[in-house]
Amino acid sequence: MSAKKILIIEDDQRIAQLLTRGLTNKGFEIEVAYNGTLGLRRAESIDFDLIILDINLPEMNGFEVCKSIRSFKPNLPILMLTAMSEIEDKIEGFEAGADDYIVKPFDFRELYHRVVVALRHNNPEPESVGNVVKIADLEIFLDSKLVKRAGNEIRLTAREYDFLLFLVRNQGRIISKPEIATNVWDIHFDTGTNVIEVYINILRRKIDKGFEPKLIHTRPGLGYMIRESA
């Protein structure tokens, strides 16, 4: 089996070299682009398995690069790696199409684990053709990963899709943050992160905004659930 190919778009040569060395040692084939424009061109011309993307880049920032890549490779895993740690930055990153968001400084072991998880989620086990999961007027077509609400197609990233599917498959049950982290991110829950809240906010905007009834509900101190009534 050929090595998985990863594109690193990062203008800090020290970090790019660190990632290249560490991921090469893990068996990946690495290419580096030191500005956003070059990174986008490489993503267009070469079939990479995953992209690690900085935000503060010369010529074209990471948000713009991510949106552009999503327009022609909607299922390609993209991990944002950046020093921008504000909640607004994370929301903008996820809404641009990122599958994960890692804040600098970072531990290489965690980054490597998230790379492995992202690649795994991008190669799921095949589902039965025609299999559909439903709640109210929300439909998830497992064969095509198409999501519709009231007949309207809703575009989700791979991680948003996984999160929504996990909620729907557990509809009517309160799901804790540690359970979500284990089943959707395949990691132990870190009490210092707000990534789950960020994704809940994004799903609410995509799934519930403009529709009735509201399906996604918060149970303070307990977790989240999806059901037809509050």
Disulfide bonds with the S-S distance in Angstrom:
none
